[in-house]
């Protein structure tokens, strides 16, 4: 049994996002419980109390107690808690201790003192359960974000703990992998495990969850059994961070200029003799918004890193406005990008980082502040004015900082890798509108990758489907016509995973010239 007894917590000395206020909650053994709410509402903080990262790792002001089977987590060592609680974090990189898949999956078992034979047995069972047998023997450094997330799930499964905590586990997963994860959670539930999940995407959890507990500003606003939660699905979507059934539909732009912004020819890249990308030809016109989709490990992020000259191609070339990215840096003047939080300078505050980015492009402090105004709804009072460093923000708010910084100098080319990851549904809706407006107002070329098919279909009049590093389909998306083709390929209902809140266009400010 997990018991929260009058728990209050704030990071640092002042009240910050993610703080909790007088939480009292009991979770019986064997329940699957979902913590939901907007970014910064306290979901992740709840998981950190259960796995002992608070107070043993994250500093702050804590009153009350979180108890597991009657023992206060504050009074026992972190390694003792780890013997009871398995974890899957938002960013799987933060929990890895090894460089190879099998070693990582067995790491927890070895720390718990299991014999080598038992560790390998558990590893084999866990990798089969998560469907990553093909990753055994591979380096973690050559895996996609989704594949790393699956390894983290396998590591938690192999430990065999009675409690498993997952913080935004679908953030890096494609739709097939989300379905696989659902089956895994169902298996854990049948074994009598207690599963706690902090998550924005909720509909996929309905078959498995026993309770949905909703947070706002560090307080529990609702605690529903699943049946009751389903009945309230439509009426309570704004309060719970849910999405409406009808997606926002953006019409594809007409009369796109024919000039190519990006031209890719015979581009290939391999890692340790394994071919990760092989694109014969890809042309992206000026002013086009294009989505890149595919399963985990399909090559989406690799493609973006090659476009941005962050990886050296084995063969072929990428040109942006007739500039070969490997031979000149002129393209950087009109390009903005955000791949992951490695792009951020985490020892700065968001304001300091925005001013730094602005200075790189010759913008005065006053100009930066003016350009931030259209993003006020997107920031939702959670980014600026917080008096804390970027490294102390939630994954969702780091995502916001990265996206804003990429758009701050009004680039002609904007590249965003999984921009909807870690964001609550309201923020996802806002950024979709902002991207559309930005594309229209600046005639900018926008390239996004996403596992979230619904968002991709909504935003992109053209979609490139990657499989094993190769573009197998280049789909024109008129009036969401690509939806059926993608559903057939991924064998899912596009809207099943990502129906979203409809925010009126007039409520979203437009980027200003």
Number of C-alpha atoms within 10 A of each C-alpha: 14 19 21 21 16 15 19 19 26 21 20 14 9 13 14 20 23 24 25 26 17 16 19 16 16 12 17 13 16 18 19 25 25 27 26 29 27 25 28 23 22 28 30 24 24 26 22 19 22 25 24 23 17 23 18 16 10 15 14 16 16 17 14 16 20 26 19 20 11 10 14 17 22 19 11 12 11 17 13 12 18 18 17 17 22 25 25 24 21 24 20 21 14 9 13 19 12 14 13 17 27 24 20 20 30 26 19 22 23 16 12 14 10 15 11 12 9 15 23 19 13 22 27 19 16 25 24 13 19 20 16 16 16 9 18 17 11 14 15 21 13 17 17 20 20 22 22 24 25 27 28 27 26 29 29 24 26 26 28 19 16 18 27 26 23 22 26 25 26 25 24 26 25 22 26 15 21 20 16 17 22 18 16 19 21 19 14 21 18 11 11 15 20 23 26 23 25 27 26 27 23 19 15 17 23 16 12 22 22 19 21 26 21 24 24 21 18 25 19 22 13 14 17 15 13 20 14 12 19 14 10 13 17 13 11 14 15 16 15 26 25 26 27 19 15 12 18 22 14 17 15 20 15 8 7 12 12 11 12 18 21 20 19 18 16 15 20 21 22 17 11 9 7 9 14 21 25 21 18 13 14 16 13 20 18 20 24 26 28 26 25 26 25 26 22 25 21 20 26 28 20 19 24 22 16 20 24 21 16 13 14 15 20 15 12 15 20 23 20 21 19 12 16 19 20 17 10 10 12 13 18 14 13 16 20 23 24 24 21 16 16 9 12 19 15 16 13 15 21 27 22 16 20 22 20 19 17 21 14 11 13 12 17 13 16 11 14 20 16 13 20 20 15 17 19 14 16 22 18 13 11 19 22 16 10 17 12 19 16 24 16 17 22 21 21 20 24 22 23 24 23 24 23 22 24 23 23 23 22 20 21 22 29 23 25 23 22 22 24 26 22 29 24 23 26 21 22 20 24 22 21 19 23 20 19 21 18 22 20 15 14 16 18 25 24 25 21 25 24 24 27 22 27 23 23 26 26 22 24 27 24 22 24 21 21 22 19 17 22 19 21 13 12 15 17 16 21 17 14 19 13 20 20 13 13 21 15 11 11 15 12 16 16 20 17 13 20 24 20 23 22 17 14 11 14 8 10 19 17 18 20 13 8
